[in-house]
Amino acid sequence: MAGVCFTYNSRQFLGQTVFIKRGEHQGKMGQVVRELDDDNYEISMGDFGPQKLKFHRSAFLIHRHRKVRVPLVRG
């Protein structure tokens, strides 16, 4: 199954694309540009353009692409 999955437990957030799941910006996507402290991150780009906003970790999901595995056909 190809597509997108979301993860809650990765601590490597810098540069990752995120999906905002709570608040007035719900449904928007952006990129983590800075870690402010353990649970607060600065998100910009994507749907936010040059604007930089602060989000708590519980307000977003990390956007990851799954690798597609294609079976080898030998003939």
HUZIVEN-V848982 format. One line per field, one symbol per residue. phi: phi as a letter, one per 40 degrees, with the letter a starting at -180 (. if undefined). A space follows every 50 residues. Layout:
# HUZIVEN-V848982
phi=???
This chain:
# HUZIVEN-V848982
phi=.cibbbbbbccccdgccbbcbbgcbdgcbabcbaccadbbbcbagfccgc cbbcbcdccabccbccccbbccbba
